[in-house]
Amino acid sequence: MFRCAGSLNSCTLLSQGAVSTSNANMDVWGSDADRVLVVSNSSKIVRCSANVNSCVELSKEMSQRLGVWGSDPQNIYVVGQGGSIVRCSGSAGTCSRLKSNATGYLNRVWGSDAEYVYAVGGNYCRLSGPPSGAAEIVRCRASSSDCEKLTVPTGLPFCGVWGSDAENVYVVGGKGAIVRCTAATNNCTKLDSGTTQHLYGVWGSDADNVYAVGDNTIVRCQVGADTCMPLNHGMTGIIFNGVWGSDPRNVYVVGSGGVVVRCAAGESTCTPLTSGSSSGLNAVFGTDSNNVYVVGDNGTILRRRL
């Protein structure tokens, strides 16, 4: 694990703790700077804190963990292999399994609040080549242990999910698929992404700046627009896996080979940064601009501080 400073240009090696360097860390989310959770494909959840140089392992509930998100410290969702969804409380101190009604891998999870939580997948999107298989989206509620399956207008797996609010939830996946789901219905509507490249991650600073990233591709979309605009990044052959920003001017996209680029609202070109790592990077998340975490292969965890 590494702690990074500046614009991800310098990193300090942290204690590995319980995290094996053979693990691929798949996703990261935190309720605050002292409760940041990292999930891996080895079934581990580890918790990191802003002022501690190591992370500690928490409970195990499934064979592979691929996505994590919470509405608050008492409602944290972890998704993974076999349609598994567990809901954890107390920063994942205790977890209970939900009935997801999904059959394949669930790759990512996000919600507008505790009552509208979306888990997406169908098949494994990372580390096994291009997405293939079925597409699945399920919606869960804090008040229920049973999730509902939504109707989707595409046949390839979904790899990422984010929304600006309950009525504008974006899901991305194979062959450039972007669909928008709303709390009011059980149906999702397909959008024109402007690309046929596989998309793995999505995040927005607001409804007018929604970024979808994938195979050598970064696009920016707007609510109500029929198409998305591709952005330049000056590289070839990069698989962009994750995206998150601290504000509209500082949006970070991470990918294969330790690549990190920074994009900004209103600009058509993203700027490459130096991460200090050559490992594949799978996800990025921050609790604030001073605690931005990037996770990836070989047990990699980078922490950026301004």
N, C-alpha and C positions, 0 to 999 in steps of 0.2 A: 504494500500500500504506500501511497505517496501523498504528501501535502504539497500543494502548489501555491505560488505567490505571483503577484503581478498578473499579466494577461496569459496565465498558464505557461509562462516562459521559464520558470524555475520550480523544481519540485524537491521535497525532502522525503526520504524514505521513512515510513512509519512502521511500527511493530505489526507483524502479520497477525498476531494473536491467534484466533481460531480459524482464520481463513487460509485454506490451502492454495498454493500458487498454481495448482492444477485445475482449480475451479474457474468457471467463467461467471463473473458477476453480471447479472442480466438487467437489474433495475434498481432504482434508488428513490426513496421518498422520505420526507421528514415532517413531523408536526411542528418542530422548532429546532433550533441549532443544537440542542443537546439530546435530541431523539431522532436521529437519522438512521433509517433502516435500509440495508442492502440485502438483496436476495440473489441466490446463485443457482446454477443448474445442478448443484450437488445436494440440494434440499436445505441448505443452511439459510438462516436469517442472522445477520450480525447487526449490532447497533453501535453507531459511532457518535461521538460528542465533540462539540466545537473546541474544547480546551484539553482534550485527551489525545495522546499519540497512538492509541491502539483502539481496536473495536472488539466487542465481546459477542460471543455466540449466544443466540436465544433458542427457543424451542424448534423442533422439527415436526411437521404435520403432513408432508407429501414428498414424493420422490424427486420431483424437479420443480423449482420455483422460478417463474419467469417474469412476474409483474407484481408491483406493490403500489398501493395508494390508500390514503385515509382521509376521511372528512374531519377527523379529530383523533386525539390519542386513544379514545375508547372505541372507535370504529375504523379499524385498519384491515384492508382486504388484500389477500395474497392469492395469486392465481398461478396455475401451472398445468402439469401433465394430466391427461385423462379427464379434462373438464373440471379439475379440482378448484374449489374456492374455499378458503378459510377466512373467517372474520376474527380478528384478534383485538384484544383490549389491553389497556395498560402497557402501551408500547410493545405489543406482541408477547407479553408475559403469559397470557392464556389465550387459546385459540379454539374455535369450534368450526366444524365443517358444515358448509351449506349445501343444499340440493341445487346444483347449478342448471340441470337439464341440458348441459352441453356434453358432448361425447369426445371431442378432440382436445388438442392442446388449447389452453387459453394463454395468450401471450402478454396481454396488457390489461390494465384496469384503471378506470378513472370515474369520478362522479362529480356532479354539480353540487351535491350535498349528500347527507346520509340516506336520503330516500330515493335518489336517482344515481345508482352506481352501475356502470357499464363494464362488462368483461368481454373481450373480443379475441377471436382466434379461429380455430378449425383445424390447424396443423401447425407444426413448429416453424416459425419464421426465421430463426437464426441458427447459424452453425451447421446447417444441413442443406445448403443450396437454395435455389429459388423457391418461393412458396408454392405448394401444391396441395390439393385436397379440397375439402369443403370449407365454407365460410360460416362462422357462428358469431352471433352477438346475443348476450343475455343481459338482463337488467335486474339488479338486486336492490332490496330495501333493508334498512336497518331494523325495521319492525317485523321482518319475516325471515325465515330460514329457507325459503323456497324462492328461486329466481325464475323469471319469465323469459322465454326465448322470443326474439324479435324476428320479423320477416326481413330478409336482406336481398338486394337486387343484384348480387354478383356471386360467382361460384368459387372464387379463390379465397384462401385464408386471409383474415385480417391480422394486422401486426401492431397497430398503434391506435390510441384513442385519446382525445382531448376535447373539451368544449369551452365556449365562452360563457355559456349559461345552460340551463336545462333544456332550452328550446333550440340550441345550436351545438350539437355534439357531433364532432367529426371523427370518422373511423377510416383508416387507410390500410391498404394491403396490396395483393398481387396485381401485376400488370397495370399499375397506376390507379387502382381503384380508390376513390374517395366517396364515402357516403355520409349523409347528414341525417342524424336521428333527432327526434323531439320527444319530450316527456309526455306530450298529449296523445301520441299514437304508438302502436306496436310495429310500425313500418319505418324503414329508412330509405332515403332518396339518393340515388346515385348522382354525383356531380362530375363535371368535365375537368379532370386534373391537368390536361394539356400534355400528359406524358403516358407512355406505356411501360415505363420502368417500374420495377417493384418498389413499393413504398413501405418503410418500416417504422417511422415515427412521425408524430404530429404534435404541435404545440402552438399556441398563439399568445401574443401580448394583449390582444383585444380582438373583437369580431372582425376588424378590418385588416388584421395582420396575422393570418394563420399560416404556419409553415408546415409543409409535409416534406419528408426527406427519405431517400432510398438509394437505389443503385446509381451512383454518380449523379444524383439528382437532388436539387433543392427547389421547391416551388413555394410561392406565396399566394394565398387565396384571400378573398373577401366575401363576407356574408352577402348574399344577393347577386354576386357575380356569377356568370355562366362558366368562366374559365379561370384557371390559375396561371400565374406568370412564373416561368422558370428564371432562376437566379444564376449568375455566373460565380464560379468558385476557383477557376484556373487549374483544376486537376483532372486526371483521368483515372478510371478504374477504381474509384473509391466507393465503398459501401457505407453510406451514411445511415446510422442506426437510431440515433436519438437527437432530440432538440429540446431546449429550454432556454428561457431568458430571464434576466433580472428586471428588464424594462424594455421598451420598444427599440432602444438603440443598442442593446447588448443581448443579442440572441445567439446562443452557442449551439453549434451542430457538431456531433462527434461521430467517428466512424473507424473504418479499418486502418491498420497501420499506425495507430496513435494519432490520427488526424483530428484536429479541432479547427473549425472556422467560426468567425463571428460575423453575423449579419445584422443589418439595421433597417428599420422601417424607412421607406422612401428611397432606398438604395437598391440598385440592380446587381451589385457585385458584393460577395462575401469575402472577408479577409482571412487567409490562413494564419493560424497561430502555432506556436511550438508547445506541445504538451509535456515533453520530457519523457514520453513513453512510446514504444513501438508496438505495444499490444493493441489488438482490436478493442475499440471502445464502444460500448453497447447502450449506454444511457447517461443522461446528465440531469441534475436537479439541484436546486438551491433553496435554502430557507430564507436567504437574503443575499445581497451582493457580496457579503464577506464570508459566506459559507456555501460555496458552489462545489458539488461533488460530481465527479465523472467516474463511472465504473466500467470494467471490461474484463477481457480474458486474462488468464494467468494470475487471478486474484487481485487485479489492479483496482485501486481506489485512489483517485486524485482529488485533492481538495484545494480549491482556488481561494486566495484571500487578496483583497484589494489593498 
